[in-house]
Amino acid sequence: MALLKVDSLKKYFPVKKGFMTAPALVKAVDGIDLSIDEDRVFALVGESGCGKSTVARLILRLLPPTSGKVLFQDKNVFELSGDNLKAFRKSVQIIFQDPFASLNPRKSILDTIAEPLRIHRIVEKKKIKEKVLELLNKVGLGSDILNRYPHEFSGGQRQRICIARALAVSPKVIVADEPLSALDVSIQAQILNLLQELKREYKISFLFISHALNIVNYFSDAIGVMYLGKIVEHAKTEDLFRKPFHPYTEILLSSAPTIKVQSDELEIRSKNVKLRTRNLKLKNGLGEVPSPIDIPPGCPFHPRCPKRFEPCDKVIPVLKESGGRLVSCHLY
């Protein structure tokens, strides 16, 4: 049984195109389906602006959907209220892209991590400090930082504090919205290894959102490739990297920066890995992503696709099973 399931989820934003004109719709998320099992990592990848972060905010109920459902343990999260909603908030946490923006600058580290412990009554009041110290130790930080403030730390340290705060309530799912992209390249591998260790220890499921494909290859079990609000390919990580089916996935993988590893081991170490976080841009001179206000007819990718043929500009392909995965392309 899936721990978290997304069913036909849509989010459209009305946008005014000009004075005295009807608002157009930005189809940020346009009918996606995905599921995350216990102790598994599902990754969403794609170019900037494809709708990945909107999916994260819909799952966390930070945004209302246009239509569709998000089911957590078979309960529609958009229908939850009261204690049931509070239990959902406790079970599903988020690590934001920018650790500095997600920390209250007026709160000490002790108060920041203690807040969810107090709200959800995780431990007795007299044991809160002890629990905070335990959480900081888990993420590689010491007791000397308790009374300090976010501006006193590096980006990597702030992200560790955010991870400790997310762990405080013992979540079942963590939504990691590009948690490495705001960090210095020398710190990224350390944080990635930390997430891997915590997953191993606590059996946490992750929705991992990134445009860094090599990181996704290392950390995830399954991948959904997004393009203009839709998932165009859904496969196991090893299958997708071995042989991508959708032309967009194929070009996306060829555009990823390479990683040179000195060891044959799969574990990534900061001393021998260089990770890059620039916004992903496709090779082969395919141009920019079309506007989500004016999505091309037929297959949304066809204006940029090197393999397009007659039905591509007329018929929208359906996401269907092919070769043990789901793919939305007329070639399959």
Summary of the structure (lengths in Angstrom):
residues: 332
radius of gyration: 20.8
end to end distance: 28.4
largest distance: 69.8
contacts: 1035
relative contact order: 0.15
helix: 33%
strand: 21%
